[in-house]
């Protein structure tokens, strides 16, 4: 995990219950932060294709988690999309 992602705060803001560290909402929020950070890196380093591949894999993982959440709990899905201001 990148040192630029403040995991503790992200987990506290998005957890469902007190001991939650791995729910779909938390994973989506962490991935969104990492994707944003890596996107900024790629703007400066256009030819970094290894990082670009990692970015695409993270985006695909986030997409799968969002699809899962949409199937299982539409209200939580809509809340997390609005909270993270994702296009959907």
C-alpha positions as CSV (number, residue, x, y, z in Angstrom):
1,X,0.0,0.0,0.0
2,X,1.3,3.4,-0.9
3,X,2.6,5.6,1.9
4,X,0.5,8.5,0.5
5,X,-2.8,6.7,1.3
6,X,-3.9,7.3,4.9
7,X,-5.5,3.9,5.4
8,X,-6.6,4.5,9.0
9,X,-8.7,7.6,8.3
10,X,-10.2,6.0,5.2
11,X,-11.2,2.9,7.1
12,X,-12.7,5.0,9.9
13,X,-14.8,7.1,7.5
14,X,-16.2,4.2,5.5
15,X,-16.6,1.3,7.9
16,X,-19.9,-0.3,8.5
17,X,-19.3,-1.3,12.2
18,X,-16.7,-0.8,14.8
19,X,-14.3,-3.6,13.8
20,X,-14.8,-3.4,10.1
21,X,-11.6,-3.2,8.0
22,X,-12.5,-5.2,4.9
23,X,-16.1,-4.6,3.9
24,X,-16.8,-3.7,0.3
25,X,-17.3,-0.1,1.2
26,X,-13.9,0.2,2.8
27,X,-12.2,-1.7,0.0
28,X,-13.8,0.6,-2.6
29,X,-12.7,3.7,-0.7
30,X,-9.1,2.5,-0.4
31,X,-8.9,1.6,-4.0
32,X,-10.4,5.0,-5.0
33,X,-7.7,6.8,-3.1
34,X,-5.0,4.7,-4.6
35,X,-6.4,5.1,-8.1
36,X,-6.5,8.9,-7.6
37,X,-2.9,8.9,-6.4
38,X,-1.7,6.7,-9.3
39,X,-3.5,8.8,-11.8
40,X,-1.6,11.9,-10.7
41,X,1.7,9.9,-11.0
42,X,0.8,8.9,-14.5
43,X,0.1,12.5,-15.6
44,X,3.8,13.3,-14.8
45,X,5.2,9.9,-16.0
46,X,3.3,9.1,-19.2
47,X,5.5,6.2,-20.3
48,X,5.3,4.3,-17.0
49,X,3.4,1.4,-18.4
50,X,3.9,-0.9,-15.5
51,X,2.1,1.5,-13.2
52,X,-0.6,2.0,-15.8
53,X,-1.2,-1.8,-15.8
54,X,-1.6,-1.7,-12.0
55,X,-4.0,1.2,-12.3
56,X,-6.2,-0.7,-14.7
57,X,-6.2,-3.7,-12.4
58,X,-7.2,-1.6,-9.5
59,X,-10.0,0.1,-11.5
60,X,-11.3,-3.4,-12.5
61,X,-11.2,-4.6,-8.9
62,X,-13.1,-1.5,-7.8
63,X,-15.6,-2.0,-10.6
64,X,-16.2,-5.6,-9.5
65,X,-16.7,-4.6,-5.9
66,X,-19.1,-1.9,-6.9
67,X,-21.1,-4.4,-9.0
68,X,-21.2,-6.8,-6.1
69,X,-22.4,-4.1,-3.7
70,X,-25.0,-3.0,-6.2
71,X,-26.4,-6.5,-6.4
72,X,-26.3,-7.1,-2.6
73,X,-27.3,-3.7,-1.2
74,X,-28.4,-0.9,-3.5
75,X,-28.7,1.7,-0.8
76,X,-25.1,1.2,0.4
77,X,-24.0,1.2,-3.3
78,X,-25.7,4.6,-4.0
79,X,-24.3,6.0,-0.7
80,X,-20.7,5.1,-1.5
81,X,-21.0,6.3,-5.1
82,X,-22.2,9.6,-3.9
83,X,-19.8,9.9,-1.0
84,X,-16.7,9.2,-3.3
85,X,-18.3,11.1,-6.2
86,X,-17.7,8.3,-8.7
87,X,-19.2,8.5,-12.1
88,X,-21.8,5.8,-12.5
